[in-house]
Amino acid sequence: MTKSSKKEPVKEQPKEEFKPKKNFSLRLSKQEIVHLRDLFGVLLPPDMRSTISQSLAASQERSLVESKLWGKIISLCNEAEIPMGDDAPDFVVTISGPPQLGIFEMVSEDEQTIVDIAKRMIEEEEDSEEE
């Protein structure tokens, strides 16, 4: 028998159990819908091609959920006659001042130890307040 004519046994895939998805109601005011629209539309640098919502969804493998939720927000905006697209304001994340930098001792990578920078900064801040 050649490799191409060799048949492997077909494994049965377990049948997916389809449970009805439970939906929850959320009553929103017009201003709350505007806030959601704006929040979902905040663009990220450097190229301003993706939003915070899209980036979070991608990192958590929930892009489809984010897309469906955005579609629901668009429907709500249309129903409430809230401007969308070019008629809505755009928001971006950007630097608003010089970054605050600090110098910290690196711990040996061999030990797989990670320096808890936040804890160290808090301790230094508390020490300076006590003085």
Secondary structure as UniProt FT lines:
FT   TURN            3..5
FT   HELIX           30..40
FT   TURN            45..47
FT   HELIX           52..59
FT   TURN            60..61
FT   HELIX           63..79
FT   TURN            80..81
FT   HELIX           85..87
FT   HELIX           109..111
FT   HELIX           117..130
//
